[in-house]
Amino acid sequence: MSILEKAQKLLEQYALCDNCLGRQFALLGHGLENQTRGGAIKLLLTMKAHEMTLVNEKQGPVLLKTLATNGAFPAALEILKTQKKRGVKVKQCYLCEEIAENAKELADKTAKLLTEYEFSTFLIGIKLPPNVEEREDELKAKFDLNFSESMRNEFSRTIGKAVSTLTGKEVEFRRPDIAVIINPFTKHVALQVNPLHIAGRYKKLERGIPQSRWFCRNCHGKGCERCNWTGKMYAESVEEFIATPTLEMARGEAAILHGAGREDVDARMLGHGRPFVIEVKAPKKRFIDLKKLERAINENASAKVEVKGLRFADKELVRRLKKGETSQKTYNVTIDFDRSVSDKELKKIENSLRGLVVYQQTPQRVLHRRADRVREKYIYEAKVKRLTPNRVRLRVRCQGGLYVKELITGDEGRTKPSMAEILGTKATPSELDVLEVRE
């Protein structure tokens, strides 16, 4: 069956606008818009019907009326008028219900909404009523339309091109800065602003500061006497020091800190710092001066936290940071024993820990937030320095995810082996510093 024959069959049974008819043959004729394609098909059918009418073929006037009513084609209407045919009533398009003409209006509306945001790329997503998609699928199956394009794809493509022209920005399918969700039937336009990710390293120079904001366990953030009506267990956090200036500069709705692991509240993070990504939700500003942001964060942190090496990142880096247990970390920890330890015992610690696989059942202090299971962690290197007869400083380089405090205490047998077990005496960590985090 030829294109014209199939198009005629379609119009005989369904009212179709130029866009919707042309869309059924969208893969035929490179560089044409569906409206042009549909109009051309109707024009050829009108010429065919006119010829048939002039040679007195009975189907000529019938086809002209079909093109006028179901095709809403002006040329067919004009020919019928010259023949003084009456009772011609143009029908609404069966598929799009005449909303194809909304594309320009929707593109203008979208471009106006986007003026509030800084972005480089965008993507148009189309939301259609289920009954519309069902009608289109049934039509394609019924007439075996192998060269068609979906209404969803057509709206996405045509509106996307128009918005690109209006804004000067590019369409990006994989990771757009902003996704625009449009319902052409209701003319509703919604923006899904994808997060801004900024990576760097932070140092925590004071103890007693958690990495992320801790809500009060008593009021869960509402504010009570226990937390002095702050809603927080700690007045400050690394996350808040970094997030506050970042949110102000990016004009986002919220910010989340993702770190390559986390240090304890009472531990410092020294050396080159811990890798992190700050994720800003729904930012209105993306083209940020990162040097200026770095200065703002460090001023806000008042020498308690320091960031450096800020750079733009993406969600993939966040995923890699979450796999930080494959990294290596170096710690300094001060340990107190309940008795004096000999030089021979200190050498025994070094030899025992070096190249050791430690089996750690989830420590009791983090059971409320981590699954209770046994983890295997490797120790690459350990060095011990005496401070007093019963106090030493341990420098240990190990696999990420090792709980160093429990390596010292044994955690009532949940970590094996431990320094307490190796020496057969109680061992208590007093000061812990993270010296290096290798990505």
Kinemage of the C-alpha trace (Angstrom):
@kinemage 1
@onewidth
@group {chain A} dominant
@subgroup {mainchain}
@vectorlist {calphas} color= white
{ca met a 1} P 0.000 0.000 0.000
{ca ser a 2} L 1.435 3.396 -1.024
{ca ile a 3} L 1.791 6.397 1.290
{ca leu a 4} L -1.193 8.126 -0.303
{ca glu a 5} L -3.348 5.018 -0.112
{ca lys a 6} L -2.528 4.516 3.563
{ca ala a 7} L -3.071 8.212 4.335
{ca gln a 8} L -6.454 8.093 2.577
{ca lys a 9} L -7.486 5.064 4.649
{ca leu a 10} L -6.444 6.890 7.814
{ca leu a 11} L -8.471 10.003 6.959
{ca glu a 12} L -11.515 8.012 5.954
{ca gln a 13} L -11.744 6.644 9.503
{ca tyr a 14} L -10.168 9.343 11.684
{ca ala a 15} L -9.926 13.130 11.795
{ca leu a 16} L -6.225 14.042 11.731
{ca cys a 17} L -4.560 17.461 11.670
{ca asp a 18} L -1.541 18.086 9.435
{ca asn a 19} L 0.861 17.364 12.314
{ca cys a 20} L -0.739 14.080 13.303
{ca leu a 21} L -1.083 12.806 9.732
{ca gly a 22} L 2.482 13.775 8.854
{ca arg a 23} L 3.762 12.155 12.055
{ca gln a 24} L 2.553 8.746 10.831
{ca phe a 25} L 5.174 9.016 8.036
{ca ala a 26} L 7.792 10.942 10.005
{ca leu a 27} L 10.731 8.747 8.983
{ca leu a 28} L 10.091 9.423 5.285
{ca gly a 29} L 11.503 12.646 3.867
{ca his a 30} L 14.576 13.978 5.655
{ca gly a 31} L 14.480 17.519 7.017
{ca leu a 32} L 10.719 17.985 6.859
{ca glu a 33} L 8.493 18.945 9.762
{ca asn a 34} L 5.451 16.760 10.316
{ca gln a 35} L 3.088 19.641 9.637
{ca thr a 36} L 4.692 20.168 6.214
{ca arg a 37} L 4.682 16.435 5.544
{ca gly a 38} L 0.995 16.078 6.490
{ca gly a 39} L -0.004 19.142 4.485
{ca ala a 40} L 1.823 17.820 1.417
{ca ile a 41} L 0.036 14.465 1.651
{ca lys a 42} L -3.340 16.192 1.967
{ca leu a 43} L -2.550 18.430 -0.991
{ca leu a 44} L -1.758 15.443 -3.206
{ca leu a 45} L -4.929 13.691 -2.073
{ca thr a 46} L -6.937 16.869 -2.744
{ca met a 47} L -5.510 17.100 -6.276
{ca lys a 48} L -6.359 13.442 -6.818
{ca ala a 49} L -9.911 13.955 -5.518
{ca his a 50} L -10.377 17.076 -7.666
{ca glu a 51} L -9.239 15.217 -10.759
{ca met a 52} L -11.641 12.373 -9.973
{ca thr a 53} L -14.457 14.859 -9.488
{ca leu a 54} L -13.765 16.609 -12.795
{ca val a 55} L -13.917 13.299 -14.687
{ca asn a 56} L -17.155 12.420 -12.864
{ca glu a 57} L -15.797 9.610 -10.740
{ca lys a 58} L -18.156 9.058 -7.800
{ca gln a 59} L -15.397 8.765 -5.215
{ca gly a 60} L -13.990 12.201 -6.038
{ca pro a 61} L -16.526 14.286 -4.058
{ca val a 62} L -16.475 11.710 -1.256
{ca leu a 63} L -12.717 12.037 -0.880
{ca leu a 64} L -12.922 15.837 -1.033
{ca lys a 65} L -15.459 15.810 1.782
{ca thr a 66} L -13.222 13.466 3.808
{ca leu a 67} L -10.280 15.839 3.361
{ca ala a 68} L -12.448 18.802 4.346
{ca thr a 69} L -14.061 17.237 7.414
{ca asn a 70} L -11.491 14.744 8.761
{ca gly a 71} L -8.485 16.561 7.285
{ca ala a 72} L -9.599 20.156 7.910
{ca phe a 73} L -7.743 20.930 4.694
{ca pro a 74} L -8.490 24.458 3.337
{ca ala a 75} L -7.947 23.574 -0.336
{ca ala a 76} L -10.515 20.774 -0.155
{ca leu a 77} L -12.982 23.133 1.546
{ca glu a 78} L -12.503 25.737 -1.196
{ca ile a 79} L -13.157 23.214 -3.961
{ca leu a 80} L -16.345 22.062 -2.245
{ca lys a 81} L -17.480 25.682 -1.947
{ca thr a 82} L -17.005 26.248 -5.676
{ca gln a 83} L -19.167 23.186 -6.234
{ca lys a 84} L -21.739 24.622 -3.786
{ca lys a 85} L -21.548 21.578 -1.543
{ca arg a 86} L -23.180 22.108 1.837
{ca gly a 87} L -23.112 20.331 5.198
{ca val a 88} L -19.324 20.266 5.572
{ca lys a 89} L -18.353 20.298 9.265
{ca val a 90} L -14.672 20.246 10.220
{ca lys a 91} L -13.905 17.700 12.967
{ca gln a 92} L -11.417 17.890 15.814
{ca cys a 93} L -8.188 15.892 15.440
{ca tyr a 94} L -8.670 12.401 16.858
{ca leu a 95} L -5.133 12.150 18.239
{ca cys a 96} L -4.005 15.559 19.506
{ca glu a 97} L -7.388 17.255 19.893
{ca glu a 98} L -5.935 20.316 18.094
{ca ile a 99} L -3.277 21.010 20.731
{ca ala a 100} L -0.353 20.633 18.297
{ca glu a 101} L -0.559 24.383 17.775
{ca asn a 102} L 0.334 24.860 21.469
{ca ala a 103} L 3.986 24.039 20.809
{ca lys a 104} L 5.114 27.637 20.214
{ca glu a 105} L 3.200 28.936 23.229
{ca leu a 106} L 4.745 26.212 25.410
{ca ala a 107} L 8.226 26.980 24.112
{ca asp a 108} L 7.778 30.681 24.964
{ca lys a 109} L 6.464 29.806 28.429
{ca thr a 110} L 9.383 27.440 29.049
{ca ala a 111} L 11.990 29.971 27.930
{ca lys a 112} L 10.476 32.570 30.260
{ca leu a 113} L 10.627 30.193 33.254
{ca leu a 114} L 14.237 29.345 32.472
{ca thr a 115} L 15.341 32.980 32.659
{ca glu a 116} L 15.488 32.615 36.465
{ca tyr a 117} L 18.243 29.982 36.235
{ca glu a 118} L 21.829 29.741 35.085
{ca phe a 119} L 22.330 26.608 32.986
{ca ser a 120} L 24.205 25.287 29.981
{ca thr a 121} L 22.030 22.357 28.927
{ca phe a 122} L 18.402 21.309 29.170
{ca leu a 123} L 16.059 18.515 28.140
{ca ile a 124} L 12.350 18.582 27.321
{ca gly a 125} L 10.200 15.768 28.709
{ca ile a 126} L 6.588 15.362 27.626
{ca lys a 127} L 3.780 14.083 29.820
{ca leu a 128} L 0.709 12.867 27.901
{ca pro a 129} L -2.649 11.617 29.192
{ca pro a 130} L -2.754 7.785 29.095
{ca asn a 131} L -5.809 7.731 26.813
{ca val a 132} L -3.957 9.839 24.220
{ca glu a 133} L -1.032 7.426 24.100
{ca glu a 134} L -3.424 4.481 23.921
{ca arg a 135} L -5.212 6.015 20.917
{ca glu a 136} L -1.918 6.568 19.153
{ca asp a 137} L -0.699 3.013 19.833
{ca glu a 138} L -3.966 1.526 18.575
{ca leu a 139} L -3.786 3.607 15.389
{ca lys a 140} L -0.234 2.483 14.649
{ca ala a 141} L -1.116 -1.168 15.168
{ca lys a 142} L -4.315 -0.992 13.142
{ca phe a 143} L -2.704 0.576 10.062
{ca asp a 144} L 0.744 -1.005 10.382
{ca leu a 145} L 2.492 2.379 10.542
{ca asn a 146} L 6.175 1.442 10.495
{ca phe a 147} L 7.561 4.890 9.700
{ca ser a 148} L 5.788 6.920 12.374
{ca glu a 149} L 7.013 9.058 15.260
{ca ser a 150} L 5.341 9.244 18.664
{ca met a 151} L 3.500 12.383 19.724
{ca arg a 152} L 5.696 12.478 22.810
{ca asn a 153} L 8.840 12.532 20.700
{ca glu a 154} L 7.474 15.152 18.305
{ca phe a 155} L 6.557 17.585 21.058
{ca ser a 156} L 9.886 17.027 22.794
{ca arg a 157} L 11.805 17.622 19.576
{ca thr a 158} L 9.904 20.651 18.292
{ca ile a 159} L 9.633 22.428 21.646
{ca gly a 160} L 13.271 21.580 22.382
{ca lys a 161} L 14.428 23.195 19.136
{ca ala a 162} L 12.344 26.288 19.812
{ca val a 163} L 13.601 26.660 23.386
{ca ser a 164} L 17.181 26.184 22.210
{ca thr a 165} L 16.723 29.018 19.720
{ca leu a 166} L 15.111 31.279 22.331
{ca thr a 167} L 17.704 30.651 25.062
{ca gly a 168} L 20.850 29.892 23.093
{ca lys a 169} L 21.337 26.736 25.201
{ca glu a 170} L 21.885 23.160 24.054
{ca val a 171} L 19.713 20.090 24.453
{ca glu a 172} L 21.488 17.357 26.454
{ca phe a 173} L 19.997 13.884 26.800
{ca arg a 174} L 22.260 12.263 29.408
{ca arg a 175} L 22.948 14.875 32.092
{ca pro a 176} L 21.076 18.117 31.483
{ca asp a 177} L 21.309 20.934 34.006
{ca ile a 178} L 17.527 21.343 33.859
{ca ala a 179} L 14.791 18.960 32.722
{ca val a 180} L 11.518 20.585 31.661
{ca ile a 181} L 8.365 18.482 32.048
{ca ile a 182} L 5.506 19.684 29.826
{ca asn a 183} L 1.907 18.539 29.491
{ca pro a 184} L 0.769 19.975 26.124
{ca phe a 185} L -2.891 19.237 26.925
{ca thr a 186} L -3.011 21.206 30.189
{ca lys a 187} L -0.183 23.589 29.186
{ca his a 188} L 1.490 22.849 32.518
{ca val a 189} L 5.260 23.382 32.566
{ca ala a 190} L 7.414 22.194 35.482
{ca leu a 191} L 11.165 22.512 35.926
{ca gln a 192} L 13.279 19.753 37.402
{ca val a 193} L 16.519 21.541 38.247
{ca asn a 194} L 19.286 18.997 38.590
{ca pro a 195} L 21.767 19.432 41.458
{ca leu a 196} L 25.036 21.319 41.316
{ca his a 197} L 28.011 19.308 42.582
{ca ile a 198} L 31.187 20.941 43.862
{ca ala a 199} L 34.098 18.785 44.988
{ca gly a 200} L 37.101 19.543 47.168
{ca arg a 201} L 38.890 18.499 50.341
{ca tyr a 202} L 38.208 19.679 53.853
{ca lys a 203} L 40.284 19.727 57.012
{ca lys a 204} L 38.669 19.739 60.443
{ca leu a 205} L 41.052 21.516 62.771
{ca glu a 206} L 39.068 21.299 66.016
{ca arg a 207} L 37.576 18.365 67.861
{ca gly a 208} L 33.922 18.194 68.859
{ca ile a 209} L 32.498 18.988 65.412
{ca pro a 210} L 30.491 16.326 63.537
{ca gln a 211} L 30.734 15.970 59.779
{ca ser a 212} L 26.990 16.418 59.201
{ca arg a 213} L 24.239 18.104 61.148
{ca trp a 214} L 22.993 15.927 64.027
{ca phe a 215} L 19.383 16.399 64.991
{ca cys a 216} L 18.613 16.291 68.697
{ca arg a 217} L 17.745 12.732 69.737
{ca asn a 218} L 15.111 14.054 72.110
{ca cys a 219} L 13.112 16.412 69.861
{ca his a 220} L 14.309 15.252 66.406
{ca gly a 221} L 15.043 18.775 65.220
{ca lys a 222} L 11.988 20.556 66.623
{ca gly a 223} L 13.846 22.259 69.489
{ca cys a 224} L 13.739 21.475 73.207
{ca glu a 225} L 15.480 22.263 76.504
{ca arg a 226} L 18.013 19.489 76.005
{ca cys a 227} L 19.339 21.034 72.776
{ca asn a 228} L 18.819 24.639 73.927
{ca trp a 229} L 16.042 24.936 71.344
{ca thr a 230} L 18.445 24.529 68.424
{ca gly a 231} L 17.127 21.144 67.330
{ca lys a 232} L 20.735 19.929 67.088
{ca met a 233} L 23.069 17.797 69.190
{ca tyr a 234} L 26.032 19.985 68.169
{ca ala a 235} L 25.945 23.700 67.432
{ca glu a 236} L 28.227 23.372 64.387
{ca ser a 237} L 29.092 20.828 61.721
{ca val a 238} L 31.434 20.566 58.756
{ca glu a 239} L 28.386 20.327 56.502
{ca glu a 240} L 26.922 23.602 57.761
{ca phe a 241} L 30.247 25.443 57.508
{ca ile a 242} L 30.496 24.447 53.847
{ca ala a 243} L 26.811 24.513 52.902
{ca thr a 244} L 25.862 27.969 54.189
{ca pro a 245} L 28.112 30.052 51.865
{ca thr a 246} L 27.537 27.602 49.002
{ca leu a 247} L 23.756 27.896 49.245
{ca glu a 248} L 23.985 31.661 49.434
{ca met a 249} L 26.131 31.834 46.309
{ca ala a 250} L 24.248 29.168 44.305
{ca arg a 251} L 20.809 30.286 45.551
{ca gly a 252} L 19.778 26.678 46.036
{ca glu a 253} L 17.025 25.154 48.143
{ca ala a 254} L 19.188 22.804 50.232
{ca ala a 255} L 22.672 21.288 50.345
{ca ile a 256} L 24.013 17.861 51.301
{ca leu a 257} L 27.626 17.009 52.093
{ca his a 258} L 28.974 13.714 50.746
{ca gly a 259} L 32.331 12.666 52.186
{ca ala a 260} L 34.802 9.893 51.474
{ca gly a 261} L 33.929 8.337 54.820
{ca arg a 262} L 33.642 10.355 58.019
{ca glu a 263} L 35.775 11.002 61.071
{ca asp a 264} L 34.400 10.760 64.601
{ca val a 265} L 33.133 13.915 66.289
{ca asp a 266} L 36.133 13.919 68.641
{ca ala a 267} L 38.672 13.343 65.844
{ca arg a 268} L 40.447 15.929 63.723
{ca met a 269} L 40.853 15.643 59.954
{ca leu a 270} L 44.359 16.842 59.093
{ca gly a 271} L 46.890 16.339 56.297
{ca his a 272} L 45.585 17.127 52.819
{ca gly a 273} L 42.003 16.820 54.026
{ca arg a 274} L 39.094 14.508 53.281
{ca pro a 275} L 37.585 14.415 49.772
{ca phe a 276} L 34.005 15.675 49.682
{ca val a 277} L 31.250 16.780 47.335
{ca ile a 278} L 28.681 19.383 48.311
{ca glu a 279} L 25.429 18.777 46.432
{ca val a 280} L 23.181 21.821 45.978
{ca lys a 281} L 19.508 21.139 45.293
{ca ala a 282} L 17.692 23.290 42.675
{ca pro a 283} L 20.441 25.917 42.236
{ca lys a 284} L 19.525 29.107 40.406
{ca lys a 285} L 23.210 29.961 39.933
{ca arg a 286} L 25.699 27.479 38.442
{ca phe a 287} L 28.484 29.666 37.100
{ca ile a 288} L 30.100 30.221 40.472
{ca asp a 289} L 33.547 31.697 41.157
{ca leu a 290} L 35.017 28.764 43.096
{ca lys a 291} L 37.972 30.747 44.437
{ca lys a 292} L 35.535 33.259 45.880
{ca leu a 293} L 33.425 30.430 47.329
{ca glu a 294} L 36.519 28.838 48.891
{ca arg a 295} L 37.382 32.097 50.633
{ca ala a 296} L 33.780 32.526 51.826
{ca ile a 297} L 33.666 29.011 53.302
{ca asn a 298} L 36.980 29.381 55.110
{ca glu a 299} L 35.938 32.751 56.544
{ca asn a 300} L 32.607 31.265 57.648
{ca ala a 301} L 34.398 28.347 59.360
{ca ser a 302} L 36.651 30.623 61.444
{ca ala a 303} L 39.708 28.305 61.291
{ca lys a 304} L 37.668 25.369 62.616
{ca val a 305} L 37.225 23.884 59.139
{ca glu a 306} L 39.194 24.633 56.000
{ca val a 307} L 38.461 23.691 52.376
{ca lys a 308} L 40.709 23.736 49.328
{ca gly a 309} L 40.835 22.641 45.702
{ca leu a 310} L 37.190 23.322 44.892
{ca arg a 311} L 36.109 22.147 41.449
{ca phe a 312} L 32.890 21.343 39.647
{ca ala a 313} L 31.944 17.664 39.792
{ca asp a 314} L 29.038 15.340 39.020
{ca lys a 315} L 26.951 12.579 40.550
{ca glu a 316} L 29.447 9.940 39.439
{ca leu a 317} L 32.043 11.351 41.828
{ca val a 318} L 29.521 11.068 44.670
{ca arg a 319} L 29.121 7.370 43.849
{ca arg a 320} L 32.887 6.895 43.929
{ca leu a 321} L 33.160 8.655 47.287
{ca lys a 322} L 30.504 6.345 48.717
{ca lys a 323} L 32.793 3.438 47.833
{ca gly a 324} L 35.490 4.993 50.026
{ca glu a 325} L 36.029 1.742 51.921
{ca thr a 326} L 38.299 0.666 49.059
{ca ser a 327} L 40.594 3.638 49.784
{ca gln a 328} L 43.492 3.824 52.218
{ca lys a 329} L 43.521 5.986 55.327
{ca thr a 330} L 46.244 6.923 57.798
{ca tyr a 331} L 45.512 7.687 61.460
{ca asn a 332} L 47.384 8.923 64.506
{ca val a 333} L 45.862 7.743 67.773
{ca thr a 334} L 47.029 8.275 71.357
{ca ile a 335} L 46.499 5.172 73.523
{ca asp a 336} L 46.494 4.743 77.283
{ca phe a 337} L 47.120 1.292 78.817
{ca asp a 338} L 46.155 0.324 82.367
{ca arg a 339} L 49.774 -0.652 83.034
{ca ser a 340} L 53.262 0.078 81.794
{ca val a 341} L 54.194 -1.567 78.507
{ca ser a 342} L 57.710 -2.650 77.580
{ca asp a 343} L 59.650 -1.842 74.409
{ca lys a 344} L 59.365 -5.500 73.501
{ca glu a 345} L 55.568 -5.290 73.717
{ca leu a 346} L 55.525 -2.166 71.567
{ca lys a 347} L 57.561 -3.993 68.921
{ca lys a 348} L 55.119 -6.864 69.185
{ca ile a 349} L 52.263 -4.476 68.392
{ca glu a 350} L 54.007 -3.199 65.268
{ca asn a 351} L 54.821 -6.693 64.028
{ca ser a 352} L 51.371 -8.069 64.835
{ca leu a 353} L 49.426 -5.280 63.119
{ca arg a 354} L 51.534 -4.971 59.977
{ca gly a 355} L 49.850 -6.882 57.109
{ca leu a 356} L 47.042 -8.025 59.405
{ca val a 357} L 43.457 -8.791 58.400
{ca val a 358} L 41.108 -7.547 61.128
{ca tyr a 359} L 37.600 -8.957 61.564
{ca gln a 360} L 35.238 -6.335 62.889
{ca gln a 361} L 31.652 -6.904 63.844
{ca thr a 362} L 29.787 -3.621 63.628
{ca pro a 363} L 30.846 -1.602 66.701
{ca gln a 364} L 28.252 -1.164 69.409
{ca arg a 365} L 28.459 2.627 69.173
{ca val a 366} L 27.254 2.664 65.536
{ca leu a 367} L 24.791 -0.226 65.627
{ca his a 368} L 21.916 2.262 65.550
{ca arg a 369} L 22.887 3.350 62.013
{ca arg a 370} L 24.818 0.455 60.437
{ca ala a 371} L 23.926 -3.164 59.722
{ca asp a 372} L 25.251 -5.678 62.242
{ca arg a 373} L 27.731 -7.769 60.284
{ca val a 374} L 31.397 -8.734 60.247
{ca arg a 375} L 33.738 -6.751 57.998
{ca glu a 376} L 37.265 -7.699 56.984
{ca lys a 377} L 39.778 -4.822 56.911
{ca tyr a 378} L 43.467 -4.848 56.047
{ca ile a 379} L 46.265 -3.024 57.894
{ca tyr a 380} L 49.168 -2.031 55.635
{ca glu a 381} L 51.521 -0.454 58.149
{ca ala a 382} L 51.734 0.323 61.889
{ca lys a 383} L 54.279 2.318 63.880
{ca val a 384} L 54.271 2.885 67.631
{ca lys a 385} L 55.966 5.743 69.530
{ca arg a 386} L 56.226 5.774 73.335
{ca leu a 387} L 55.009 8.917 75.123
{ca thr a 388} L 55.024 7.703 78.759
{ca pro a 389} L 55.404 4.254 80.378
{ca asn a 390} L 51.726 3.503 79.768
{ca arg a 391} L 50.936 5.893 76.905
{ca val a 392} L 51.866 5.510 73.212
{ca arg a 393} L 50.996 7.054 69.860
{ca leu a 394} L 50.049 4.658 67.074
{ca arg a 395} L 50.326 5.622 63.406
{ca val a 396} L 48.398 3.148 61.295
{ca arg a 397} L 47.763 2.997 57.543
{ca cys a 398} L 44.788 0.779 56.781
{ca gln a 399} L 41.925 0.008 54.453
{ca gly a 400} L 39.090 2.528 54.499
{ca gly a 401} L 36.228 1.573 56.773
{ca leu a 402} L 38.381 0.191 59.606
{ca tyr a 403} L 37.132 1.341 63.020
{ca val a 404} L 40.383 2.418 64.672
{ca lys a 405} L 39.007 2.917 68.177
{ca glu a 406} L 37.724 -0.642 68.216
{ca leu a 407} L 41.065 -1.861 66.852
{ca ile a 408} L 42.471 -0.492 70.102
{ca thr a 409} L 39.821 -1.606 72.615
{ca gly a 410} L 38.505 -4.809 71.013
{ca asp a 411} L 34.920 -3.634 71.622
{ca glu a 412} L 34.199 -6.498 74.022
{ca gly a 413} L 35.461 -9.079 71.545
{ca arg a 414} L 33.626 -7.713 68.469
{ca thr a 415} L 36.973 -6.724 66.852
{ca lys a 416} L 39.596 -9.450 66.470
{ca pro a 417} L 42.470 -9.165 66.976
{ca ser a 418} L 42.847 -5.884 68.847
{ca met a 419} L 45.725 -4.179 70.683
{ca ala a 420} L 44.060 -4.955 73.992
{ca glu a 421} L 43.914 -8.640 73.028
{ca ile a 422} L 47.506 -8.702 71.690
{ca leu a 423} L 48.934 -7.281 74.932
{ca gly a 424} L 46.385 -8.818 77.268
{ca thr a 425} L 45.596 -5.484 78.903
{ca lys a 426} L 42.999 -2.742 78.711
{ca ala a 427} L 43.742 -0.128 76.040
{ca thr a 428} L 41.857 3.165 75.684
{ca pro a 429} L 42.138 5.618 72.753
{ca ser a 430} L 42.227 9.242 73.930
{ca glu a 431} L 42.982 11.371 70.846
{ca leu a 432} L 42.413 10.414 67.218
{ca asp a 433} L 43.506 12.324 64.113
{ca val a 434} L 43.001 11.387 60.476
{ca leu a 435} L 46.202 12.228 58.618
{ca glu a 436} L 45.498 11.076 55.080
{ca val a 437} L 42.656 9.851 52.918
{ca arg a 438} L 43.715 8.351 49.613
{ca glu a 439} L 41.027 8.224 46.919
